[in-house]
């Protein structure tokens, strides 16, 4: 079918109560069949009730074909993506997983809106591990085993069926009943549900032994070694996907092949059919519409308590009707209690006979909450939110906050069974949490944001006569101190006017209150005691460790992203970010990637220029050009200097300034949890300009459109918009938006091409990329914007870091023919006209090096 030209359609739709913008619905994703992006969205909407239970609470990696899968002659470009970028909607559930080298934030495919969002960004394939995360963001033991039966050359689906039947016999002998899934590629996946009592290493070892056994008994048919030379005419029994680090395509996911095939769960009867074949998405749609889901026994969808939107009720691996008694997430709960003594519930049986979750008029799923008043050794309140079949719980030693200006400590405790939502009674003396429990309020909540182990934002609607007094919106934010230390903050309801600064006369009072509150609320829970036993208010926290402070990063945005009256505006300074660390003796300047820049800017580290107290502030170092505007190119000359004599000479030739815009700590008090307008008040009281090259970044009043027009007329880079109620978070956030006029993109240099003519002995162009997994996605080359001195230095710099192979996923032959490859360590910045249809930069011009950034910091800036 001929490819249709995609119309630049843009529609706003509601999915599961979430608002989502979908674009380019006519774009052909599978040219061979003419399957469009609209077809992909419709498919994932239809299979959400069966796909989500198979993927829920599993960190999802994605394979994206932004411009479609292409054809056999011209395959489409694929991006493999793990980490979420800053453009991800805040409501997408996620979990932060720490690997050896870095922490990655993965989406959790827990709801139809998230699945629709993945389809919108052309994530055709969704891959997940065999384990889930709990409410703390920690990995649980694997709850399913998988074998990937992959036919080698000369073998096919029929041979995979033979091996699948042989493997089934072995698995049934050990009490496991596997479900086959035709992979949508060449082979078959076999899944079996586990009870969650063994580690990934133990399951991998068992699967490996099973594969070796099949190979030993049927050497003409099966092989367990991955060497291609051994696989001809045989089926590889790939056991390795049970490793905690490996993922498998989730059942019901599309495949990024020439035709829109699907990883489709099948029955064993189907596997015996001579007409067995890989199913396409339309065939799978018909199966789902008819109610057929062979994978339900693995995902738990067919068990009591499953939700109407397809999200899991009982955990995989539970026996039907056991009420969650074997759910591994409740292991800590069970271990702390004796069911023969305490009246506390251990199941979800009563919950399953009740209404359970409800939906709002807009279709948003509402789940249960309960707040219980707990008279134990010390009175506290237990704050519990239903999440995927358990109650995620926090103890509030000072109760539920009633003021938006005072945060309370929230100590996360073990997950509780769902029947605890209705529990009232007395826990006997000597038992964990001994004392009387009564329900303070209960009802339903609407989840706005849930990052496991990091942050939760939700609106709770209680009873008319309950303790909340109606609907209240709360944020739960992990403090970074210990595994269980959170703060709970009462928020304005959505759409309310926020950010009104208090009158000046009240500021000093609030300042003193904040210092006392911060000291009190970050006290640690006493180890080895029950959840209500927390440190007393007289215990003071340690002073904040400067090493824990990371710069807050802005997201790209437009005026359309700005609600009325919730933002403050500053000029966007075109320079280098710096955290300023001051103590009694010296001032240090720390770059965004953690390097000490103090020696390069001695005029900014003069101790007499700064208040005589310990502090941590945030700002931007700029160099002002002859036009009076910040000049990033001019600053390049200062950034590279290391010798003291060169720095002294440059001070007069290229003077710099530091524009301060935030105060993060003062006199040992961590201010990051304060809203921005309060931090700004503290900053203005803290710093007074005194003739030094340090000044406050001024706030600009007025309509943002007029501000942008004025900034553009002055030739400035753009404007910063910051939410006045936002907290300071050491990562990229939508609370800070950069509104830019010029398109800029950070890039990683992975190679260079020799110049011609006058540049014959120098560099003709740099080959640029953006990180995509362990390699770089090639985005084009840049050959303009360099000064003569830069070109001379450039050749010397690149000659010192050669590598034999390309660091890019793929480079066009014309660009690779005379390329010299280099280690992908250096970050630069270019301006450009637009992104081409093939994902390349059009008309890039070099701006300079970004020595303050690491390759892993580089992300694709949206148009």
Order of alpha helices (4+ residues) and beta strands (2+ residues): beta-beta-beta-beta-alpha-beta-beta-beta-beta-alpha-beta-beta-alpha-beta-beta-alpha-beta-beta-beta-beta-alpha-alpha-alpha-alpha-alpha-beta-beta-beta-beta-beta-beta-beta-beta-beta-beta-alpha-beta-beta-beta-beta-beta-alpha-alpha-beta-beta-alpha-beta-alpha-beta-beta-beta-beta-beta-alpha-alpha-beta-beta-beta-beta-beta
